Amino acid sequence: MRKWKNNVRLTLSYALLLLISAVAIYPALWVVLSSLRPGGSLYSEHFWPRQFTLVHYAELFTSKAYLYGTWYLNTLKIAVVTMILSTILVTLSMYALSRFRFRGRKTALTVMLVLGMFPSFMSLIAIYIILLQLNLLDTHMALILVYSAGAALGGFIVKGFFDTIPRSLDEAARIDGASHLQVFAKIMLPLSKPMLTYVALTSFTGVWGDFIFARLVLRTKENWTVAVGMWDLVNSLQNSNFTMFAAGSVLVAIPITLLFIFLQRFLVQGLTSGASKG
């Protein structure tokens, strides 16, 4: 009787996992197959296309109406620069808040906590006016500055990670004559690889898929990001091309996938290093 119950529970568990997997995989598979289907319609009688074509991928880079290649490179440039700046700013600021005690530290943490509770779109109008006064509208520099500066507000998880690293490591290095910069570079950073990987990944993916702020700031077609450009692909009811939109979506997923595969190696190394030294 007990064995029968275990078999039933195991069968139900596998059935539930298969159902969840199907729900997760079906939309992605549908987008990939739609990008390979001839025509431009969203609806098809057959889930699996009768004919496969790559014309939508080629049209993305050859069409004069849509500057997909330019949008793609714009987004890649903004995302990479923002990822580097955000990681540096978040790491340095949270290290200072975690390791040093100075006047205004608690106030700064409280202000960051309160500001982080408000949705980011509440500040769009104020940021728009500031960028207008600085003559930075319709520039990629505006996006990079706002994305990088705003990343520090979400750095509490990084501060929490630094708090878990024993202070005895810092004190031992300081006794041996190391400066604060050497302690940060040679002790804290190697132990923080998992957290640095997390910050870099979230910074890149957040910028890569952002639409609202990019749509507000960027005006000219040549400066658009890929999210704004793909919105334009399906915005017009008279010229909607959902299969081309699906092809663009597949290409959008490639950098994020490659970045995750590349950084996953450092994530494992950092976990191993932290376990042996901690």
C-alpha positions as CSV (number, residue, x, y, z in Angstrom):
1,M,0.0,0.0,0.0
2,R,2.8,2.4,0.9
3,K,4.7,1.6,-2.3
4,W,1.5,2.2,-4.3
5,K,1.1,5.7,-2.7
6,N,4.7,6.5,-3.4
7,N,4.2,5.6,-7.1
8,V,1.1,7.7,-7.3
9,R,2.8,10.7,-5.7
10,L,5.8,10.3,-8.0
11,T,3.6,10.0,-11.1
12,L,1.7,13.2,-10.1
13,S,4.9,15.0,-9.4
14,Y,6.3,14.1,-12.9
15,A,2.9,15.1,-14.5
16,L,3.0,18.4,-12.7
17,L,6.6,19.1,-13.8
18,L,5.7,18.2,-17.4
19,L,2.8,20.5,-17.3
20,I,4.9,23.4,-16.0
21,S,7.6,22.7,-18.6
22,A,5.0,22.7,-21.4
23,V,3.6,26.1,-20.2
24,A,7.2,27.5,-20.0
25,I,8.4,26.1,-23.3
26,Y,5.3,26.6,-25.5
27,P,5.5,30.4,-25.9
28,A,9.2,30.3,-26.7
29,L,8.7,27.5,-29.2
30,W,5.8,29.3,-30.8
31,V,7.8,32.4,-31.3
32,V,10.7,30.5,-32.9
33,L,8.3,28.6,-35.2
34,S,6.5,31.8,-36.1
35,S,9.8,33.4,-37.1
36,L,10.3,30.6,-39.6
37,R,6.8,30.7,-41.0
38,P,6.1,32.3,-44.4
39,G,3.8,35.4,-44.5
40,G,3.2,38.0,-41.9
41,S,0.1,36.8,-40.1
42,L,-0.1,36.2,-36.3
43,Y,-2.6,33.3,-36.8
44,S,-1.9,30.0,-38.4
45,E,-4.0,26.8,-38.7
46,H,-0.9,24.7,-38.0
47,F,1.4,24.9,-35.0
48,W,4.2,23.4,-37.0
49,P,4.8,25.3,-40.3
50,R,4.5,23.4,-43.5
51,Q,7.3,25.4,-45.0
52,F,10.3,27.0,-43.3
53,T,11.9,30.3,-44.4
54,L,14.6,32.6,-43.2
55,V,13.3,35.6,-45.1
56,H,12.1,37.4,-42.0
57,Y,15.6,37.3,-40.5
58,A,17.2,38.6,-43.7
59,E,14.5,41.3,-44.1
60,L,15.3,42.6,-40.6
61,F,18.8,43.6,-41.8
62,T,17.9,44.5,-45.4
63,S,14.7,46.5,-45.0
64,K,15.1,50.3,-45.4
65,A,11.9,50.9,-43.3
66,Y,13.3,49.1,-40.2
67,L,16.8,49.8,-39.0
68,Y,17.0,46.6,-36.9
69,G,20.8,46.3,-37.2
70,T,21.3,49.8,-36.0
71,W,18.9,49.3,-33.1
72,Y,20.6,46.1,-32.2
73,L,24.0,47.7,-32.0
74,N,22.6,50.7,-30.1
75,T,21.1,48.5,-27.5
76,L,24.3,46.3,-27.2
77,K,26.4,49.5,-26.7
78,I,24.1,50.9,-24.0
79,A,23.7,47.6,-22.2
80,V,27.4,46.7,-22.1
81,V,28.5,50.2,-20.9
82,T,25.7,50.3,-18.4
83,M,26.6,46.8,-17.1
84,I,30.2,47.8,-16.5
85,L,29.4,51.2,-14.9
86,S,26.6,49.7,-12.8
87,T,28.7,46.9,-11.5
88,I,31.5,49.3,-10.5
89,L,29.2,51.8,-8.9
90,V,27.2,49.2,-7.0
91,T,30.2,47.3,-5.8
92,L,32.2,50.4,-4.6
93,S,29.2,52.1,-2.9
94,M,27.9,49.0,-1.2
95,Y,31.5,48.1,0.0
96,A,31.8,51.5,1.6
97,L,28.4,51.2,3.3
98,S,29.2,47.7,4.5
99,R,32.7,48.2,5.8
100,F,33.0,51.8,6.9
101,R,31.2,53.8,9.6
102,F,30.8,57.5,8.8
103,R,28.4,60.3,9.6
104,G,25.2,60.1,7.5
105,R,25.6,56.3,6.7
106,K,22.3,55.3,8.3
107,T,20.5,58.2,6.7
108,A,21.8,57.3,3.3
109,L,20.7,53.7,3.8
110,T,17.2,54.8,4.9
111,V,16.9,57.2,1.9
112,M,17.9,54.4,-0.5
113,L,15.4,52.0,1.1
114,V,12.6,54.5,0.9
115,L,13.4,55.5,-2.7
116,G,13.6,51.9,-3.7
117,M,10.0,51.3,-2.6
118,F,8.6,53.7,-5.2
119,P,8.1,52.4,-8.8
120,S,10.7,53.8,-11.1
121,F,8.2,55.3,-13.6
122,M,7.2,57.9,-11.0
123,S,10.4,59.8,-11.6
124,L,10.1,59.7,-15.4
125,I,8.8,63.3,-15.7
126,A,11.5,64.8,-13.3
127,I,14.2,62.9,-15.2
128,Y,12.9,64.0,-18.5
129,I,13.0,67.7,-17.4
130,I,16.5,67.3,-16.1
131,L,17.7,65.7,-19.3
132,L,15.9,68.5,-21.3
133,Q,17.8,71.1,-19.3
134,L,21.1,69.3,-19.9
135,N,20.4,68.9,-23.6
136,L,20.7,65.1,-23.3
137,L,17.4,64.1,-24.8
138,D,17.6,61.7,-27.7
139,T,21.1,60.6,-26.7
140,H,22.4,57.3,-25.6
141,M,24.5,59.0,-22.9
142,A,21.2,60.0,-21.1
143,L,20.1,56.3,-20.9
144,I,23.6,55.2,-19.7
145,L,23.7,57.8,-17.0
146,V,20.2,57.2,-15.7
147,Y,20.5,53.4,-15.8
148,S,23.9,53.4,-14.1
149,A,23.0,55.9,-11.4
150,G,19.7,54.2,-10.6
151,A,21.4,50.8,-10.2
152,A,23.0,51.8,-6.8
153,L,19.5,52.1,-5.3
154,G,19.0,48.4,-5.6
155,G,22.3,47.4,-4.1
156,F,21.1,46.2,-0.7
157,I,21.6,42.6,-1.7
158,V,25.2,43.4,-2.5
159,K,25.7,45.1,0.8
160,G,24.1,42.1,2.5
161,F,26.6,39.8,0.7
162,F,29.6,42.0,1.8
163,D,28.3,41.8,5.4
164,T,28.5,38.0,5.4
165,I,32.3,38.1,4.6
166,P,34.2,38.0,7.9
167,R,35.8,41.2,9.0
168,S,38.8,39.2,10.3
169,L,40.0,38.9,6.7
170,D,40.1,42.7,6.3
171,E,41.8,43.2,9.7
172,A,44.5,40.5,8.9
173,A,45.3,42.2,5.6
174,R,45.4,45.6,7.2
175,I,47.8,44.3,9.9
176,D,50.0,43.0,7.1
177,G,50.1,46.5,5.6
178,A,47.5,46.3,2.9
179,S,45.6,49.5,2.0
180,H,41.8,49.7,1.8
181,L,42.0,49.5,-2.0
182,Q,44.2,46.4,-1.8
183,V,41.8,44.8,0.6
184,F,38.9,45.6,-1.7
185,A,40.7,44.4,-4.9
186,K,42.6,41.3,-3.6
187,I,40.2,40.0,-0.9
188,M,36.7,41.3,-1.4
189,L,36.4,41.1,-5.1
190,P,37.6,37.5,-5.5
191,L,35.2,36.4,-2.8
192,S,32.3,38.4,-4.4
193,K,32.4,36.8,-7.9
194,P,28.9,35.3,-7.5
195,M,27.4,38.7,-6.5
196,L,29.3,40.5,-9.2
197,T,28.0,38.1,-11.7
198,Y,24.4,38.6,-10.4
199,V,24.8,42.4,-10.6
200,A,26.3,42.3,-14.2
201,L,23.5,39.9,-15.4
202,T,20.6,41.9,-14.0
203,S,22.1,45.2,-15.2
204,F,22.5,43.9,-18.7
205,T,19.1,42.2,-19.0
206,G,17.3,45.2,-17.4
207,V,18.7,47.6,-19.9
208,W,18.4,45.2,-22.9
209,G,14.6,44.8,-22.4
210,D,13.7,48.3,-21.2
211,F,11.0,50.0,-23.3
212,I,9.3,52.8,-21.3
213,F,12.3,55.0,-20.5
214,A,14.0,54.4,-23.9
215,R,10.7,55.3,-25.6
216,L,10.5,58.5,-23.6
217,V,14.0,59.7,-24.2
218,L,14.9,58.5,-27.7
219,R,13.1,60.4,-30.6
220,T,15.0,59.7,-33.9
221,K,14.8,56.4,-35.5
222,E,18.5,56.0,-35.8
223,N,18.9,56.3,-32.0
224,W,16.2,53.8,-31.0
225,T,17.0,50.7,-29.1
226,V,15.8,47.3,-30.2
227,A,12.8,47.3,-27.8
228,V,11.5,50.7,-29.2
229,G,12.1,49.6,-32.8
230,M,10.3,46.2,-32.3
231,W,7.4,48.1,-30.9
232,D,7.3,50.1,-34.1
233,L,7.2,46.8,-36.1
234,V,3.7,45.9,-34.7
235,N,2.5,49.4,-33.7
236,S,0.8,50.2,-37.1
237,L,-2.3,48.2,-37.7
238,Q,-1.9,48.7,-41.5
239,N,1.7,47.4,-41.5
240,S,1.9,44.8,-38.7
241,N,4.4,42.1,-39.4
242,F,4.3,39.6,-36.5
243,T,6.5,37.0,-38.1
244,M,9.3,39.6,-38.5
245,F,8.6,40.6,-34.9
246,A,9.1,37.0,-33.9
247,A,12.4,36.8,-35.8
248,G,13.6,39.9,-34.0
249,S,12.5,38.4,-30.7
250,V,14.6,35.3,-31.3
251,L,17.7,37.5,-32.1
252,V,17.1,39.6,-29.0
253,A,17.4,36.5,-26.8
254,I,20.9,35.5,-28.2
255,P,23.1,38.0,-26.3
256,I,21.4,37.3,-23.0
257,T,21.8,33.6,-23.5
258,L,25.5,33.9,-24.4
259,L,26.1,36.3,-21.5
260,F,24.5,33.9,-19.0
261,I,26.5,30.9,-20.4
262,F,29.8,33.0,-20.1
263,L,29.1,34.3,-16.6
264,Q,27.9,31.0,-15.3
265,R,31.5,29.8,-15.3
266,F,32.5,32.7,-13.0
267,L,29.5,32.1,-10.8
268,V,30.6,28.6,-10.1
269,Q,34.2,29.6,-9.6
270,G,33.2,32.3,-7.2
271,L,31.0,30.0,-5.2
272,T,33.9,27.5,-4.9
273,S,36.4,30.2,-4.0
274,G,34.1,31.6,-1.3
275,A,33.5,28.2,0.2
276,S,37.2,27.4,0.5
277,K,38.3,30.7,1.9
278,G,35.3,31.5,4.1
